[in-house]
Amino acid sequence: MTVTFLGTGTSSGVPMIGCTCVVCRSLDHRDHRLRVSVHVAVGGRSLVIDSGPDFRQQMLRARVTHLDGLLFTHEHKDHTAGLDDIRAFNFRQQQDMPVYGEPRVLQQLQQEFAYIFAEHKYPGVPRVVLHPIERDDVPFDVQGLAVQPLRAMHHRLPVLGFRIGGFCYLTDANHIGPETRAQLRDADVIVLNALRREEHISHFTLAQAVAVLEEASPKRAYLTHISHQLGRHAEVEAELPEWIRLAYDGLKVEV
């Protein structure tokens, strides 16, 4: 399995519009973060988790030429706004795009992208097939792959992460219950959000994320959904244990 970090930033991205802090002015490419997303290549299949507003740019930069499915963690716009750009894959592959998400999330997509689901469609709109994730306690099938949902809370909003084999991906969370913590055990790689150092209403801080990872004890871990408030990549990473790294845009990880 090859995991490519398409974006590792928070909802505003890094640099943030109008900001002149040391992170936003950094010349280190690792401090330039598009909205959070990953590409997973496994068993000849190509999957993307979340299509935020930078989706087109991310697909071009990562040179993704085929996509077998799109998984959504939740309905916030920094995770869904790029859905329209799956049209290119429709055209190339001559088939509808399988889209996976909880019923609430799929309903939100139908509202925000109503033209995609209209009875009489405008020519050339994206073509999708919706696959509701009805349960978070059993794996679901994605193109022949078993994907285990990972339940977490984003303040009061239930969100999903996903486990595929030894790879676990969780973003936009500030609480993980005992069931999910058990599902993280024995993982080879865990990706977890770490927004900043200060407390936040809906995201893990750096210290909180490290504590979760130390309990889960994977072989390797990567932090994502990072804001400019966390600090410069090189300085923050130097504080972390060797087995926990800051993810950055374009990083590829073999699992």
N, C-alpha and C positions, 0 to 999 in steps of 0.2 A: 504494500500500500504506500502510495506517495501522497502526502498532504501538502498543498501549497497554500500559504497564507495570502489571500487576495487583498485583504484589508485588515488592519489591526487597530484602527482608531475608534474613538467614540463617535457619537451622533454628529458632532460638528467637524470631525476630521482634524488632522494636525498637518500643517499649521491651521489655526482657526482664523476665520475672516477678521481682519482688523487688529489682530493681536501682535504685539511686538516683544513678547517674552523671549527668554533665551532658547526655549524649546522651539517656538514657532519661527525663530530666526536661525535655527541650527542648519548647518551645511551637511550634517550627517544624514545620509539617505534613510537611515533607520528611524529617524525622527519625523519622517514624512509618512503620514498614516491615512489611508483611505478608510471608508466605513467598513465595519467588520464583516468578514466573509471568509470561507475556506473552500477550496476545491479538493475533492478526494478522488483519486484514481486507484481503483482496486478491482482485480479480477477482470480486467478489460472494460470496466464500467467507469463512467465519468459523472460525478455528482457535485453539485454545489449546495452549500448550506448558506441560505440567505442571499437575496439579490437586492442590495441597497442601491442608493442613487449613483454609485460609482461602478455599477455592474458592467456596463459596456467597456469602460476603460480597463477594468480588471480582466475581462475576458481577452481583450486585445493584448494587454501587457503579459499575461500568462500564456498567451497563444493557445487558448482552449478552442479547438475546432469542432469538438463533438460534445454533446451533453445529453446524458440519459435520464436525468431527473433533478428536480429542484426541491430542497427541503427547507421549511421555514420553522424557525425557533419561536417566533411570535410576530405580532402584527404591526409593530412600530415601524414608521416610515424609513428609518435608517437601515431597516432590514428587508423592506419590501418594495421600495420606490422604483427599482430598476426592472420590475417584472416585464414591462413593455419590450425590453430589449431581447427577450428570448425569441422574438420574431426571426432574428437571423438564423437561429438554430432550426426553427420551423422550416424556413426556406431551404436551408442546406440539407436537412435530414428528411424533408417531406413527410413529417409526422407531427402529431400533437405532442406537447411537452408534458410529461407526468409531473404533477405538483403535489407535494405532501405537506400537510399541516393539520393542526387541530381544527375541528369544525368551526370554532369561533374565528380562527385566523382565516380560514377559507371564505367564510361569510364576509369578513372585512375586505378581503381581496375583491370579492364580487361587487361590493359597494364602491370601492375606490377605483376599480378598473371596470366599471359597468359596461363599457363598450366592448370589452373582450367577451362578455357573457350575454350580449344582446341577442334577441331572437333573430333579428335581421342585421347581420354583422357588416361593417364597413370592410371592403376588400383589403386584405393585407394585415388585419389586426392579429395579435398573437393567438395561437391556438393551444389550449391547455386541456388536460384531463385532470380533474381534481380527485385526490385520494385522501379522504379524511383519516386522521390518526385518532381512532376512537378510544383507545386505551393506552395508559402510560405504564402499565405493569407487564406487558408482554411485547416481544419484538413484532415488528411489521415488515413486510416484504417490499424491497425496492429493487426492481429489476433482478430478482433472484438473490439479493443480498438480505440477510437478516439484520435489521436495525433496531436496537433497543432504545426506546425513549428514556430520557433522564429528566425527571421532574425537578423543577426548581421554582423559586419565587423571585420575581422582579418587583420588589415592594409588595403590593397586593395583587399583582398580575401573575398568574401561573404561566410559566414558559417551559419550553422543552430544550434539552440538550439531546445529544445522540451518541450512542456507542456502536461502533462498527468494528467487530473483532477486538483488538487490543487498543483501539483508538477511541478516546472519549472527548467530546467537545461540549463545553458549557459556557455560554456568554449571557450577559445581561441578568445576572443573578446576585442576590444578596442573602439568600437563605437556601440551604440544601438540607433536606430532611434525612433521617436515618436510612430510609429505603434506598435513596439515591446514593448516599455515601457508601452503602454496601455494594451497589452496582459499580462504583468506581474502583473497588479493590481489584488487585491483580492486573491493572491496566498497564500497558507498555508506555503509552503516552496520554497525558491529560492536558487539555487546553482549557484554561479558566480565565474569566475576566478579572482585571485588577485596574480599576479606573484611576485612582489617585491615592495619596497617603491619608487624606482627611476623610472622616466619616461621610457617607453618602446614603441617601434614603433608599436607593434601589440597586446599588452596585457594591460588590466587594471592594474593600480597600486593599492595598498591597499586602499589609500584614494579615488581613483576614484570608486573602487568597492563599498566601503561603501556609497558613495554619491548616486550611482545608487540604492542601496538597501534602503536607507533612503527615496528616492522618491517613490519607489515601495511599501514600507511599508508592507512586508509580516509578517505573524505571527513569522516565524523563517527564518534564512538564514545561509548558509554555504559557506565558501570560499574554492576554490580548484585551481588546476593547479599552485601549489606553488613551488617556487624555493628556493634553499638554501640561496639566497640573502635576503629573507624576514626576516629571523631571526628564533630563536628557538620557537617552537610551544607554549610552556607555556608562554613565555614572550610576544609574539604577541597577543595571545588570551586575556591576561590580560588587554590589551589596548582597547578591543572592547566592544561595548554595549552587554548586556547579551543575546539579541536575535540574535546576529551575532556570530557565532563560526567558528573556523578553522576546516574544515573537516580533517580527517586523515584516513589512510588505515585501512579498517575493520570496520569503524563506520557504525552502522545501525540506520536508522531514520525511524520512523513510521509517515506516512502522512495521 
